Amino acid sequence: MLHNNFLDAPTRGRGLGMTVWLWPAVLPILLLIYWLTSSVVVATLIPSVIAALPALRTGWWLRAYELSLGRRTRANTLWYFYLADALWLAAASAFVTVVILIVINTRIGIQPDMTKFATAMLTIAGGVGLTTLIGLYATFHAWRHSIRVWIHPKTHQWTGGVEEKLSRLAFQPPRINHGVFILGTSLVVPGLLGGTVMLIALTGNGGRMTPAMEYLSLAVMLLFFVALPIVSIIAYIGVSGSILASNPSDCWQQTDRNQVDP
């Protein structure tokens, strides 16, 4: 068993984790890009790409490994999960960048153009939407084929790209499986989006609502913002236990290259 203190020693300061202390170095570049281009979307590209690349690299590496074992279904399922993780990380980094740019510009006396920031937020929302769609697809495939997954962009880094180490890779205490974020987002976002769209449609006539529409709005709020979150929590508990592994070693116990998908 490989413990996290052993794993971190040779890899400290590399991979996705370096972005934590890289922010002070990247921030002046982001500000310069924003001031020169007046584009918030362009300014968010650098942190988004930095955040997404490790997940994409790890996902593609694991896909190739699973294909070499003849496990195509598992290979594609893992790839979709890592693709969703890359989009999730990119959206999260872009959101943090937007908040930082707004705060810094306000503090130094520059009034930010909220229209441009709104455009960036719509782009981020699109990324979350793609994460949701791909995450739902990956979750369904994992559940349908009884595939347990471990999702973390540093998996390639922790193993040094040596596939045989996957079956021995475990952490004490356990690390966060990014499948938690993907599954949670995929279950919660559709309900919130659906409820918001319904409320906008019901209140889109200048706020004038008949008693029947008021009751309908209340029913929509209860359905999408109370009932569906409860259902999502129940679904999360039911699905996560069957597809989300607590350690990478739980997913790669068998490495027989003659084993193929049923």
Backbone as CSV, one residue per row, in Angstrom:
resi,resn,N_x,N_y,N_z,CA_x,CA_y,CA_z,C_x,C_y,C_z
1,MET,0.847,-1.201,0.000,0.000,0.000,0.000,0.877,1.243,0.000
2,LEU,0.537,2.191,-0.834,1.257,3.453,-0.900,0.482,4.497,-0.132
3,HIS,1.106,5.084,0.859,0.435,6.087,1.664,0.702,7.472,1.103
4,ASN,-0.166,8.443,1.445,-0.073,9.748,0.802,1.198,10.495,1.149
5,ASN,1.775,10.260,2.335,3.016,10.968,2.652,4.158,10.475,1.763
6,PHE,4.108,9.191,1.389,5.112,8.666,0.469,4.899,9.202,-0.939
7,LEU,3.643,9.280,-1.343,3.326,9.712,-2.699,3.652,11.174,-2.925
8,ASP,3.424,11.998,-1.926,3.593,13.434,-2.105,5.062,13.849,-2.161
9,ALA,5.933,13.094,-1.522,7.319,13.519,-1.413,7.987,13.757,-2.758
10,PRO,7.890,12.822,-3.712,8.572,13.045,-4.993,7.803,13.909,-5.960
11,THR,6.540,14.258,-5.643,5.725,14.956,-6.633,5.291,16.329,-6.167
12,ARG,5.789,16.762,-5.035,5.348,18.041,-4.513,5.719,19.159,-5.468
13,GLY,4.739,20.068,-5.712,4.990,21.204,-6.579,4.802,20.921,-8.048
14,ARG,4.295,19.697,-8.365,4.084,19.359,-9.754,2.622,19.064,-9.983
15,GLY,2.200,19.137,-11.261,0.825,18.785,-11.595,-0.154,19.865,-11.213
16,LEU,-1.417,19.446,-11.006,-2.480,20.401,-10.736,-2.255,21.155,-9.442
17,GLY,-1.612,20.494,-8.432,-1.432,21.132,-7.142,-0.609,22.411,-7.212
18,MET,0.253,22.532,-8.217,1.099,23.709,-8.313,0.289,24.964,-8.625
19,THR,-0.936,24.808,-9.124,-1.718,25.981,-9.467,-2.103,26.785,-8.237
20,VAL,-2.066,26.156,-7.058,-2.400,26.880,-5.836,-1.396,27.993,-5.593
21,TRP,-0.102,27.649,-5.645,0.900,28.692,-5.424,1.283,29.401,-6.723
22,LEU,0.774,28.902,-7.861,1.067,29.555,-9.134,0.190,30.778,-9.367
23,TRP,-0.924,30.864,-8.624,-1.844,31.989,-8.820,-1.151,33.345,-8.700
24,PRO,-0.328,33.594,-7.667,0.322,34.914,-7.587,1.171,35.251,-8.806
25,ALA,1.763,34.224,-9.439,2.582,34.467,-10.629,1.719,34.690,-11.865
26,VAL,0.608,33.965,-11.939,-0.256,34.056,-13.117,-1.158,35.278,-13.063
27,LEU,-1.515,35.719,-11.865,-2.484,36.812,-11.717,-2.085,38.086,-12.451
28,PRO,-0.826,38.565,-12.351,-0.467,39.767,-13.129,-0.653,39.582,-14.632
29,ILE,-0.379,38.356,-15.114,-0.563,38.082,-16.541,-2.045,38.162,-16.909
30,LEU,-2.906,37.613,-16.041,-4.343,37.651,-16.292,-4.858,39.085,-16.312
31,LEU,-4.376,39.901,-15.364,-4.786,41.312,-15.319,-4.332,42.046,-16.577
32,LEU,-3.092,41.772,-17.008,-2.562,42.431,-18.209,-3.381,42.036,-19.439
33,ILE,-3.707,40.737,-19.544,-4.517,40.271,-20.676,-5.887,40.951,-20.665
34,TYR,-6.466,41.037,-19.482,-7.802,41.647,-19.379,-7.756,43.129,-19.750
35,TRP,-6.750,43.849,-19.247,-6.656,45.289,-19.536,-6.338,45.546,-21.012
36,LEU,-5.559,44.656,-21.646,-5.198,44.855,-23.047,-6.310,44.447,-24.003
37,THR,-7.021,43.369,-23.669,-8.038,42.848,-24.580,-9.459,43.239,-24.185
38,SER,-9.624,43.663,-22.925,-10.969,43.952,-22.382,-11.897,42.745,-22.489
39,SER,-11.293,41.571,-22.528,-12.070,40.330,-22.651,-11.863,39.470,-21.410
40,VAL,-12.935,39.291,-20.660,-12.858,38.434,-19.479,-12.693,36.977,-19.896
41,VAL,-13.355,36.593,-20.989,-13.287,35.203,-21.462,-11.847,34.827,-21.797
42,VAL,-11.144,35.725,-22.505,-9.749,35.457,-22.863,-8.889,35.354,-21.609
43,ALA,-9.134,36.212,-20.620,-8.348,36.205,-19.390,-8.542,34.927,-18.580
44,THR,-9.692,34.283,-18.731,-9.939,33.056,-17.974,-9.377,31.810,-18.657
45,LEU,-8.891,31.953,-19.893,-8.423,30.781,-20.632,-7.209,30.125,-19.989
46,ILE,-6.245,30.948,-19.535,-5.009,30.392,-18.991,-5.277,29.517,-17.767
47,PRO,-5.934,30.030,-16.715,-6.184,29.159,-15.562,-7.078,27.971,-15.886
48,SER,-8.002,28.150,-16.817,-8.885,27.041,-17.186,-8.099,25.916,-17.850
49,VAL,-7.205,26.280,-18.767,-6.398,25.264,-19.455,-5.456,24.576,-18.475
50,ILE,-4.815,25.357,-17.589,-3.909,24.783,-16.593,-4.643,23.775,-15.714
51,ALA,-5.871,24.113,-15.339,-6.645,23.235,-14.465,-7.115,21.979,-15.186
52,ALA,-7.451,22.108,-16.474,-8.065,20.987,-17.196,-7.057,19.987,-17.747
53,LEU,-5.854,20.441,-18.107,-4.905,19.569,-18.798,-4.540,18.300,-18.026
54,PRO,-4.239,18.361,-16.709,-3.895,17.111,-16.004,-5.002,16.066,-16.066
55,ALA,-6.263,16.501,-15.960,-7.380,15.554,-16.027,-7.479,14.942,-17.421
56,LEU,-7.307,15.760,-18.458,-7.361,15.240,-19.820,-6.219,14.262,-20.080
57,ARG,-5.036,14.603,-19.591,-3.882,13.721,-19.783,-4.094,12.383,-19.078
58,THR,-4.552,12.443,-17.823,-4.775,11.216,-17.062,-5.878,10.373,-17.682
59,GLY,-6.966,11.027,-18.107,-8.068,10.303,-18.714,-7.662,9.588,-19.990
60,TRP,-6.882,10.266,-20.834,-6.455,9.652,-22.095,-5.494,8.501,-21.835
61,TRP,-4.622,8.676,-20.838,-3.670,7.615,-20.463,-4.408,6.374,-19.959
62,LEU,-5.386,6.565,-19.078,-6.151,5.438,-18.553,-7.000,4.782,-19.642
63,ARG,-7.523,5.594,-20.546,-8.300,5.022,-21.654,-7.417,4.085,-22.480
64,ALA,-6.214,4.553,-22.807,-5.297,3.714,-23.594,-4.940,2.440,-22.832
65,TYR,-4.746,2.567,-21.528,-4.399,1.395,-20.711,-5.539,0.381,-20.700
66,GLU,-6.761,0.847,-20.476,-7.908,-0.057,-20.440,-8.151,-0.703,-21.802
67,LEU,-7.933,0.035,-22.859,-8.071,-0.545,-24.198,-7.033,-1.640,-24.425
68,SER,-5.831,-1.454,-23.878,-4.797,-2.477,-24.026,-5.166,-3.753,-23.280
69,LEU,-6.052,-3.641,-22.287,-6.539,-4.805,-21.555,-7.783,-5.408,-22.196
70,GLY,-8.247,-4.788,-23.273,-9.434,-5.286,-23.950,-10.733,-4.860,-23.300
71,ARG,-10.682,-3.802,-22.448,-11.881,-3.374,-21.724,-12.362,-2.034,-22.290
72,ARG,-13.005,-2.108,-23.436,-13.412,-0.903,-24.150,-14.479,-0.115,-23.389
73,THR,-15.468,-0.811,-22.848,-16.533,-0.113,-22.128,-15.976,0.639,-20.936
74,ARG,-15.117,-0.008,-20.186,-14.484,0.633,-19.030,-13.592,1.796,-19.466
75,ALA,-12.877,1.613,-20.575,-11.998,2.663,-21.081,-12.793,3.911,-21.429
76,ASN,-13.904,3.745,-22.138,-14.713,4.893,-22.534,-15.395,5.540,-21.333
77,THR,-15.837,4.718,-20.382,-16.482,5.267,-19.186,-15.519,6.140,-18.395
78,LEU,-14.299,5.658,-18.195,-13.291,6.443,-17.489,-12.971,7.735,-18.245
79,TRP,-12.860,7.640,-19.562,-12.547,8.823,-20.362,-13.634,9.880,-20.222
80,TYR,-14.903,9.468,-20.262,-15.996,10.426,-20.119,-15.978,11.070,-18.734
81,PHE,-15.669,10.292,-17.710,-15.579,10.855,-16.364,-14.450,11.887,-16.281
82,TYR,-13.316,11.566,-16.859,-12.183,12.503,-16.804,-12.426,13.727,-17.684
83,LEU,-13.138,13.552,-18.774,-13.498,14.699,-19.599,-14.430,15.619,-18.820
84,ALA,-15.403,15.052,-18.121,-16.299,15.851,-17.280,-15.521,16.536,-16.159
85,ASP,-14.535,15.832,-15.596,-13.718,16.420,-14.536,-12.910,17.596,-15.058
86,ALA,-12.356,17.464,-16.260,-11.592,18.559,-16.870,-12.474,19.790,-17.069
87,LEU,-13.685,19.578,-17.564,-14.611,20.699,-17.759,-15.010,21.319,-16.434
88,TRP,-15.217,20.489,-15.422,-15.591,20.986,-14.095,-14.470,21.848,-13.515
89,LEU,-13.235,21.361,-13.609,-12.083,22.101,-13.080,-11.870,23.398,-13.857
90,ALA,-12.061,23.349,-15.186,-11.907,24.548,-16.002,-12.946,25.593,-15.617
91,ALA,-14.193,25.156,-15.425,-15.254,26.089,-15.040,-14.992,26.682,-13.659
92,ALA,-14.535,25.849,-12.727,-14.250,26.339,-11.376,-13.114,27.356,-11.388
93,SER,-12.058,27.083,-12.154,-10.931,28.015,-12.254,-11.351,29.317,-12.917
94,ALA,-12.183,29.221,-13.951,-12.670,30.423,-14.617,-13.519,31.262,-13.673
95,PHE,-14.348,30.604,-12.871,-15.181,31.335,-11.916,-14.326,32.068,-10.886
96,VAL,-13.309,31.385,-10.363,-12.398,32.030,-9.405,-11.706,33.224,-10.052
97,THR,-11.292,33.071,-11.315,-10.632,34.163,-12.032,-11.556,35.363,-12.179
98,VAL,-12.808,35.117,-12.529,-13.781,36.202,-12.681,-13.946,36.956,-11.366
99,VAL,-14.093,36.228,-10.271,-14.258,36.868,-8.964,-13.031,37.702,-8.614
100,ILE,-11.834,37.157,-8.844,-10.591,37.878,-8.531,-10.477,39.147,-9.375
101,LEU,-10.783,39.055,-10.661,-10.698,40.227,-11.532,-11.666,41.323,-11.088
102,ILE,-12.877,40.938,-10.713,-13.855,41.918,-10.250,-13.362,42.602,-8.982
103,VAL,-12.863,41.807,-8.034,-12.405,42.355,-6.750,-11.211,43.293,-6.954
104,ILE,-10.219,42.860,-7.739,-9.018,43.677,-7.927,-9.348,44.971,-8.671
105,ASN,-10.121,44.878,-9.737,-10.471,46.084,-10.489,-11.263,47.065,-9.629
106,THR,-12.140,46.556,-8.803,-12.919,47.419,-7.917,-12.025,48.078,-6.878
107,ARG,-11.076,47.328,-6.336,-10.191,47.850,-5.287,-9.265,48.947,-5.805
108,ILE,-8.852,48.841,-7.090,-7.932,49.850,-7.619,-8.673,50.982,-8.323
109,GLY,-9.993,50.975,-8.211,-10.777,52.088,-8.726,-11.208,51.974,-10.165
110,ILE,-11.078,50.806,-10.770,-11.537,50.601,-12.139,-12.895,49.914,-12.100
111,GLN,-13.887,50.581,-12.661,-15.221,50.007,-12.660,-15.312,48.890,-13.698
112,PRO,-15.483,47.653,-13.260,-15.549,46.551,-14.236,-16.810,46.611,-15.081
113,ASP,-16.657,46.225,-16.342,-17.795,46.156,-17.258,-18.549,44.862,-16.984
114,MET,-19.657,44.966,-16.261,-20.368,43.769,-15.827,-20.998,43.017,-16.996
115,THR,-21.208,43.704,-18.115,-21.732,43.000,-19.294,-20.742,41.956,-19.779
116,LYS,-19.456,42.324,-19.809,-18.422,41.387,-20.237,-18.254,40.257,-19.224
117,PHE,-18.382,40.592,-17.946,-18.285,39.557,-16.926,-19.488,38.616,-17.006
118,ALA,-20.639,39.166,-17.363,-21.824,38.322,-17.524,-21.624,37.333,-18.672
119,THR,-20.971,37.782,-19.740,-20.672,36.886,-20.858,-19.769,35.745,-20.415
120,ALA,-18.773,36.091,-19.600,-17.873,35.056,-19.073,-18.634,34.062,-18.196
121,MET,-19.566,34.559,-17.394,-20.342,33.680,-16.527,-21.227,32.747,-17.354
122,LEU,-21.745,33.251,-18.467,-22.536,32.388,-19.353,-21.661,31.288,-19.951
123,THR,-20.423,31.638,-20.296,-19.491,30.640,-20.808,-19.205,29.578,-19.750
124,ILE,-19.015,30.029,-18.510,-18.788,29.097,-17.404,-20.002,28.201,-17.207
125,ALA,-21.188,28.801,-17.292,-22.418,28.012,-17.163,-22.502,26.956,-18.260
126,GLY,-22.042,27.308,-19.456,-22.005,26.326,-20.536,-21.087,25.164,-20.203
127,GLY,-19.945,25.478,-19.587,-19.028,24.416,-19.160,-19.651,23.503,-18.121
128,VAL,-20.382,24.102,-17.181,-21.071,23.303,-16.169,-22.146,22.431,-16.825
129,GLY,-22.830,23.002,-17.824,-23.840,22.233,-18.542,-23.245,21.022,-19.243
130,LEU,-22.090,21.219,-19.904,-21.419,20.094,-20.562,-20.958,19.064,-19.539
131,THR,-20.451,19.546,-18.399,-20.064,18.633,-17.326,-21.238,17.774,-16.896
132,THR,-22.408,18.408,-16.787,-23.613,17.697,-16.367,-24.001,16.625,-17.380
133,LEU,-24.033,16.986,-18.661,-24.441,16.029,-19.692,-23.470,14.855,-19.787
134,ILE,-22.174,15.163,-19.839,-21.173,14.097,-19.942,-21.151,13.278,-18.659
135,GLY,-21.303,13.953,-17.510,-21.313,13.246,-16.237,-22.481,12.284,-16.117
136,LEU,-23.664,12.702,-16.571,-24.833,11.815,-16.543,-24.601,10.593,-17.435
137,TYR,-24.027,10.833,-18.607,-23.759,9.737,-19.543,-22.749,8.758,-18.938
138,ALA,-21.670,9.297,-18.348,-20.645,8.444,-17.745,-21.200,7.690,-16.540
139,THR,-22.004,8.373,-15.734,-22.587,7.737,-14.549,-23.502,6.587,-14.946
140,PHE,-24.319,6.814,-15.966,-25.228,5.759,-16.429,-24.439,4.532,-16.900
141,HIS,-23.364,4.775,-17.662,-22.566,3.659,-18.158,-21.881,2.930,-17.008
142,ALA,-21.358,3.666,-16.042,-20.697,3.025,-14.908,-21.693,2.190,-14.103
143,TRP,-22.883,2.750,-13.877,-23.905,2.025,-13.115,-24.414,0.811,-13.889
144,ARG,-24.644,0.990,-15.179,-25.193,-0.103,-15.995,-24.239,-1.279,-16.087
145,HIS,-22.930,-0.999,-16.193,-21.947,-2.061,-16.379,-21.199,-2.408,-15.090
146,SER,-21.686,-1.876,-13.942,-21.074,-2.177,-12.633,-19.580,-1.847,-12.622
147,ILE,-19.244,-0.653,-13.101,-17.854,-0.204,-13.163,-17.595,0.773,-12.024
148,ARG,-16.604,0.456,-11.206,-16.199,1.374,-10.142,-15.086,2.278,-10.680
149,VAL,-15.165,3.557,-10.345,-14.218,4.517,-10.913,-13.528,5.307,-9.815
150,TRP,-12.295,5.660,-10.102,-11.537,6.590,-9.266,-11.096,7.721,-10.187
151,ILE,-11.555,8.938,-9.886,-11.288,10.077,-10.751,-10.460,11.107,-9.997
152,HIS,-9.252,11.332,-10.466,-8.401,12.394,-9.913,-7.348,12.751,-10.945
153,PRO,-7.173,14.036,-11.242,-6.220,14.427,-12.292,-4.772,14.095,-11.981
154,LYS,-4.445,13.823,-10.709,-3.062,13.517,-10.347,-2.736,12.032,-10.402
155,THR,-3.690,11.204,-10.818,-3.435,9.757,-10.830,-2.239,9.401,-11.701
156,HIS,-2.127,10.021,-12.860,-0.975,9.765,-13.739,0.312,10.189,-13.055
157,GLN,0.286,11.336,-12.393,1.476,11.851,-11.715,1.882,10.942,-10.564
158,TRP,0.905,10.494,-9.776,1.203,9.664,-8.605,1.824,8.325,-8.981
159,THR,1.447,7.788,-10.135,1.996,6.499,-10.562,3.227,6.657,-11.432
160,GLY,3.559,7.885,-11.810,4.676,8.094,-12.715,4.409,7.543,-14.102
161,GLY,3.110,7.360,-14.427,2.750,6.818,-15.729,2.966,5.318,-15.852
162,VAL,3.168,4.636,-14.702,3.366,3.183,-14.700,2.033,2.524,-14.331
163,GLU,1.401,1.875,-15.293,0.056,1.337,-15.083,0.000,0.291,-13.983
164,GLU,1.073,-0.510,-13.837,1.053,-1.584,-12.855,0.945,-1.065,-11.421
165,LYS,1.277,0.208,-11.201,1.187,0.773,-9.857,-0.251,1.087,-9.445
166,LEU,-1.178,1.107,-10.404,-2.563,1.435,-10.091,-3.161,0.465,-9.085
167,SER,-2.826,-0.809,-9.198,-3.404,-1.815,-8.313,-2.866,-1.718,-6.894
168,ARG,-1.789,-0.933,-6.681,-1.219,-0.770,-5.344,-1.417,0.633,-4.797
169,LEU,-2.122,1.475,-5.553,-2.253,2.882,-5.183,-3.427,3.067,-4.217
170,ALA,-3.106,3.377,-2.964,-4.140,3.596,-1.944,-3.646,4.679,-0.995
171,PHE,-4.579,5.344,-0.316,-4.233,6.483,0.526,-4.825,6.316,1.918
172,GLN,-4.049,6.693,2.905,-4.530,6.771,4.278,-4.083,8.103,4.861
173,PRO,-5.010,9.025,5.178,-6.462,8.906,5.002,-6.843,8.998,3.518
174,PRO,-8.061,8.566,3.168,-8.476,8.585,1.753,-8.484,9.999,1.181
175,ARG,-8.181,10.103,-0.096,-8.277,11.370,-0.814,-9.645,11.499,-1.473
176,ILE,-9.932,12.709,-1.932,-11.238,12.944,-2.553,-11.266,12.367,-3.961
177,ASN,-12.260,11.552,-4.216,-12.525,11.057,-5.557,-13.317,12.143,-6.294
178,HIS,-12.772,12.679,-7.383,-13.450,13.753,-8.101,-14.770,13.322,-8.710
179,GLY,-15.011,12.021,-8.722,-16.317,11.552,-9.139,-17.430,12.106,-8.275
180,VAL,-17.095,12.467,-7.044,-18.069,13.094,-6.135,-18.585,14.395,-6.737
181,PHE,-17.677,15.225,-7.253,-18.067,16.503,-7.839,-18.894,16.297,-9.113
182,ILE,-18.450,15.348,-9.932,-19.137,15.112,-11.211,-20.535,14.572,-10.977
183,LEU,-20.642,13.573,-10.109,-21.944,12.979,-9.824,-22.876,13.985,-9.168
184,GLY,-22.351,14.752,-8.202,-23.169,15.761,-7.536,-23.672,16.822,-8.495
185,THR,-22.775,17.319,-9.342,-23.164,18.323,-10.335,-24.201,17.769,-11.301
186,SER,-23.984,16.548,-11.751,-24.876,15.947,-12.747,-26.279,15.723,-12.195
187,LEU,-26.400,15.486,-10.899,-27.713,15.233,-10.307,-28.421,16.513,-9.889
188,VAL,-27.662,17.533,-9.480,-28.267,18.749,-8.936,-28.604,19.775,-10.015
189,VAL,-27.700,19.957,-10.986,-27.867,21.025,-11.973,-29.160,20.906,-12.785
190,PRO,-29.532,19.719,-13.274,-30.773,19.664,-14.073,-31.992,20.176,-13.330
191,GLY,-32.124,19.834,-12.046,-33.265,20.300,-11.272,-33.244,21.803,-11.061
192,LEU,-32.090,22.338,-10.717,-31.979,23.787,-10.503,-32.234,24.548,-11.797
193,LEU,-31.673,24.051,-12.895,-31.870,24.713,-14.182,-33.334,24.648,-14.606
194,GLY,-33.935,23.475,-14.460,-35.333,23.333,-14.829,-36.249,24.222,-14.007
195,GLY,-36.007,24.295,-12.702,-36.813,25.144,-11.841,-36.667,26.610,-12.171
196,THR,-35.427,27.034,-12.441,-35.189,28.438,-12.782,-35.881,28.814,-14.086
197,VAL,-35.765,27.950,-15.101,-36.409,28.223,-16.388,-37.917,28.297,-16.232
198,MET,-38.499,27.393,-15.458,-39.940,27.394,-15.249,-40.411,28.652,-14.540
199,LEU,-39.663,29.080,-13.529,-40.046,30.291,-12.795,-39.930,31.521,-13.688
200,ILE,-38.883,31.586,-14.495,-38.735,32.720,-15.420,-39.892,32.746,-16.409
201,ALA,-40.275,31.566,-16.901,-41.388,31.496,-17.846,-42.699,31.926,-17.196
202,LEU,-42.897,31.551,-15.939,-44.151,31.885,-15.251,-44.221,33.353,-14.857
203,THR,-43.068,33.955,-14.572,-43.055,35.350,-14.109,-42.581,36.300,-15.194
204,GLY,-42.604,35.858,-16.432,-42.066,36.678,-17.519,-43.025,37.709,-18.066
205,ASN,-44.203,37.843,-17.470,-45.171,38.827,-17.981,-45.211,40.071,-17.101
206,GLY,-44.036,40.571,-16.749,-43.961,41.796,-15.956,-44.304,41.604,-14.495
207,GLY,-44.268,40.364,-14.027,-44.552,40.118,-12.621,-46.023,40.005,-12.295
208,ARG,-46.906,40.196,-13.281,-48.347,40.090,-13.040,-48.751,38.629,-13.137
209,MET,-49.272,38.107,-12.054,-49.610,36.694,-12.004,-51.028,36.521,-11.479
210,THR,-51.763,35.634,-12.106,-53.103,35.291,-11.626,-52.949,34.360,-10.423
211,PRO,-54.007,34.222,-9.616,-53.918,33.285,-8.478,-53.510,31.881,-8.902
212,ALA,-54.010,31.427,-10.060,-53.649,30.087,-10.534,-52.154,29.997,-10.830
213,MET,-51.608,31.077,-11.431,-50.170,31.071,-11.741,-49.347,31.135,-10.469
214,GLU,-49.836,31.820,-9.445,-49.131,31.881,-8.172,-49.033,30.488,-7.549
215,TYR,-50.145,29.744,-7.581,-50.133,28.386,-7.049,-49.208,27.487,-7.869
216,LEU,-49.238,27.704,-9.199,-48.374,26.913,-10.066,-46.900,27.220,-9.794
217,SER,-46.581,28.501,-9.584,-45.207,28.893,-9.269,-44.749,28.260,-7.963
218,LEU,-45.650,28.263,-6.965,-45.315,27.640,-5.683,-45.072,26.144,-5.861
219,ALA,-45.907,25.499,-6.688,-45.735,24.068,-6.940,-44.407,23.795,-7.644
220,VAL,-44.046,24.661,-8.600,-42.785,24.503,-9.314,-41.608,24.658,-8.357
221,MET,-41.671,25.652,-7.479,-40.605,25.865,-6.499,-40.453,24.662,-5.583
222,LEU,-41.588,24.127,-5.112,-41.524,22.961,-4.230,-40.966,21.748,-4.971
223,LEU,-41.345,21.604,-6.254,-40.890,20.456,-7.024,-39.404,20.524,-7.311
224,PHE,-38.968,21.667,-7.892,-37.597,21.756,-8.368,-36.580,22.109,-7.283
225,PHE,-37.004,22.846,-6.261,-36.045,23.306,-5.257,-36.160,22.583,-3.923
226,VAL,-37.143,21.714,-3.771,-37.283,20.938,-2.537,-37.319,19.441,-2.860
227,ALA,-38.302,19.032,-3.662,-38.477,17.605,-3.946,-37.306,17.030,-4.738
228,LEU,-36.919,17.712,-5.836,-35.845,17.179,-6.673,-34.495,17.119,-5.950
229,PRO,-34.130,18.149,-5.142,-32.889,17.995,-4.367,-32.916,16.790,-3.434
230,ILE,-34.072,16.521,-2.836,-34.170,15.349,-1.963,-33.987,14.067,-2.774
231,VAL,-34.645,14.014,-3.940,-34.486,12.860,-4.825,-33.035,12.727,-5.282
232,SER,-32.392,13.873,-5.570,-30.997,13.847,-6.011,-30.080,13.301,-4.926
233,ILE,-30.352,13.681,-3.678,-29.542,13.175,-2.564,-29.702,11.665,-2.426
234,ILE,-30.950,11.209,-2.524,-31.209,9.771,-2.434,-30.524,9.037,-3.585
235,ALA,-30.642,9.604,-4.797,-29.998,8.984,-5.962,-28.483,8.967,-5.806
236,TYR,-27.929,10.061,-5.274,-26.480,10.134,-5.071,-26.014,9.035,-4.123
237,ILE,-26.735,8.894,-3.008,-26.363,7.871,-2.028,-26.440,6.481,-2.648
238,GLY,-27.503,6.247,-3.434,-27.665,4.939,-4.041,-26.642,4.629,-5.109
239,VAL,-26.318,5.635,-5.933,-25.416,5.401,-7.067,-23.950,5.470,-6.654
240,SER,-23.605,6.419,-5.798,-22.192,6.640,-5.461,-21.566,5.406,-4.821
241,GLY,-22.330,4.715,-3.994,-21.770,3.541,-3.332,-21.406,2.423,-4.286
242,SER,-22.065,2.396,-5.442,-21.813,1.308,-6.393,-20.784,1.656,-7.453
243,ILE,-20.513,2.950,-7.692,-19.584,3.290,-8.777,-18.353,4.070,-8.321
244,LEU,-18.400,4.724,-7.157,-17.262,5.540,-6.724,-16.384,4.752,-5.762
245,ALA,-15.141,4.568,-6.129,-14.199,3.827,-5.299,-13.570,4.745,-4.260
246,SER,-13.166,4.180,-3.139,-12.515,4.966,-2.088,-11.024,5.106,-2.332
247,ASN,-10.453,4.214,-3.142,-9.035,4.255,-3.473,-8.831,3.750,-4.902
248,PRO,-7.776,4.192,-5.580,-7.520,3.696,-6.938,-7.353,2.181,-6.994
249,SER,-6.752,1.595,-5.943,-6.515,0.153,-5.948,-7.808,-0.645,-6.009
250,ASP,-8.937,-0.034,-5.596,-10.221,-0.732,-5.679,-10.681,-0.919,-7.125
251,CYS,-10.141,-0.134,-8.035,-10.581,-0.169,-9.442,-9.688,-1.018,-10.324
252,TRP,-8.444,-1.203,-9.929,-7.486,-1.890,-10.808,-6.860,-3.099,-10.105
253,GLN,-7.722,-3.918,-9.536,-7.227,-5.116,-8.868,-6.844,-6.191,-9.868
254,GLN,-7.461,-6.148,-11.065,-7.168,-7.136,-12.102,-6.490,-6.449,-13.280
255,THR,-5.377,-6.961,-13.695,-4.635,-6.370,-14.822,-4.319,-7.417,-15.881
256,ASP,-5.178,-8.397,-15.979,-4.990,-9.451,-16.987,-5.285,-8.887,-18.377
257,ARG,-4.301,-8.856,-19.245,-4.488,-8.279,-20.571,-5.344,-9.163,-21.488
258,ASN,-5.666,-10.360,-21.025,-6.551,-11.209,-21.814,-8.014,-11.058,-21.411
259,GLN,-8.252,-10.261,-20.331,-9.629,-10.065,-19.880,-10.299,-9.010,-20.750
260,VAL,-11.481,-9.308,-21.242,-12.203,-8.369,-22.105,-13.556,-8.091,-21.500
261,ASP,-14.218,-7.067,-22.025,-15.553,-6.735,-21.556,-16.505,-7.891,-21.859
262,PRO,-17.472,-8.115,-20.958,-18.453,-9.164,-21.227,-19.329,-8.797,-22.423
